[in-house]
Amino acid sequence: MSVEEFERIARLVERESDTVRLEFINGRIGIKGMTDGDHAEIIRWLQKRCIQARPDLWLYAGGEIGLLVEAYRQGRAKPDAVLAPEKTFMGQGDWADPARVLMVVKVTSYDWDTPRRDRKEKPAAYAAGGIPIYLLVDRDHCTVTVHSDPAAEGYGYRQVADFGKKIMIPGPVSVELDTE
């Protein structure tokens, strides 16, 4: 399937449904379904921490920001949240250039393909897109993983903390996150 075909299908689905969003990673369509209340609370908690630590940035939440990812921008992803300077996405359309994005966030859902998509494919796509930080809040494993040092073949550095521990999100974000 071409990127153009995917974008046409994604526009139709989003126009007809408030509960489903599509992504296109590794040449395959992925479906992002509705999130639950715990998912929303994790994003709210992270928004509060980011605003306290970095009031110069905004955590765009809700999976509404579409990003051009992967090598040569052939992928299309909708992270659960995106940390970037205000007004980064003005005039960008449905799928934005990630050049000013500092961090993308994924909170795992209880989907059958979470291990492959959230722990392997998405970090590789975001790294290839040059996004400095991929933060994975993994509800299955009760961990927070910070992926940093992006390169074409993936992130070069990864640190993991169990829920309840502190973890440092390195520059350009530079925030210590207490996962309480």
N, C-alpha and C positions, 0 to 999 in steps of 0.2 A: 504494500500500500504506500502511496506517496504521501508526503507531508500535506500537500494541498488537499488530497482526498480526506485525510484525517481531519484537517481543520474544517472542512465542509460538514463532515459528520458531527464533529464536536459542537459546532454552532447550532445545528439542528437539535441535538440532544439538550443543550443548555437552554434553548428557547422553549422546549417542550417540558422540561423537568426541573424542579427545584431541588431534587434529591440526588441527582447523579451528575458527576463531572467526569470527563474523560482525559486521559493522559496518553502520550505516545512516546514510549521509551524502547530502545532497541528494536525499532520497527514493528512494535506490537502495541495494540490498544490496551490500556488498563482502565478499569472502572473505579472511581472513588465514590463510595456510597456515603450515606448519612453517617454522621458521627454520633456518639452518645454523650451523656452529660459529663462523665468523667473526662472525656477527651476535651470538651469545652472548658472545663475547670483547669486542666493542665495548661491550655493555651492562655487562659486568663491569668493564671499564676505567673507564667513566663512573661506575658506582657507587662505585668506589674514590676517584675524584677528588672526587665530591660529598661523601662522608663526610669526607675530609680537609679540605675547604674549609668545609663547613657541617654539622658534627656535630649541629646542632640539627634537621636535616631528614632525611628518609628518601627514597631513590629506590626506589619500588616498581617491580619489574621483572617481565618475563615476559608482559606483555599481559593480565594477569588483572584489572586495574582497568577497569571500564566507566564511561565518563563521558557525562553529558548535555551535548550541545554544540549548536551552531547557534542561531539566533534562536528564542526561545521553547522551547528545549530539545527540539526535534523530531529532533535527530540523536543517534546512539549510536555512540561510538567506543571502541576499545580500543588506546590507545597502547602502544608497546613498553616505555615506562617513564614514571612519573609522580613528580615531585618535590613533596613536601608534608610538613607536620609529621606526626609519628607520630600514629597513631590517627585520622587524618583520615577514614578510610573505615569506621570502626566503625558498625554499624547502618545503613549506606547501601544495602544490597541489591545487586542486579546492576548497577544504573546509578546512579552517584553524582553528586551536585551538585559541580561543579568550583570552588565558591567559595573553598576553601582551597588549591587547586592552584596552585603557583608556576610549574611548567614541565612540559610534556609532551615526550617524546622519540620520534622515529621514526628507525629505521635502515632504509634502503631495502632492499628485496628485489629480486630480479631478475624481477619480474612485468611483464606487458605494460602494465598500467595505472598503473605507478609515476609516470610524468610527470604524469598528470592527478590522481590521488588524493593522492600524498604531497607534491607541489610546489604544488598549487593548491587542491584541495578541502579537505584536512585543515587547512592553515593558515587558510583562511577560516572553517571550522567552529570551530576552537579560538579564534580571535580573537572571533568572534560570541558564544562561550561565556564570554568574559571572562578567558581563561587568559593570564597575563602574558607567558609565553615559550613558543615552539615551537622546539625544537632538532631540526634535520634533519641526520642523518649520512648523506650521500649517497655511497654506494659507487660509483655509476655515474660521478660526476664527481670523486670523491676530494676532496670538500669537506665542510665543516661550515657550516651556515647557521643563524644565530640570528635568529628573527623576534620582534620586541617591539613594544610600544605598541599593544595591541589596540583595535579599534573594530568597530562593527557591520559595516563593509564590508571588514574585513581588518586585518592588521598594518600599522602605519604606518612601521615601520623594519625594515630587513633588512641584516645584515652577513654576509659570506661569507669564509671562510678556507680555503685549500688545506690538505690533510692535511700535517702537519709544522709548521704555523704556530700561533701563539697567537691566541685570540679571547676577547673579553670578553663574558660573559653579564651583561647589566645587571641592576639591581634589579628585582624584589625578591630575585633569586638572588645577584647580585653575586659572581661567580666568574670568575677568569681560567682558561681551559681551554687547556692545551698539548696540541695534537692529535698531537704526537709522531709 
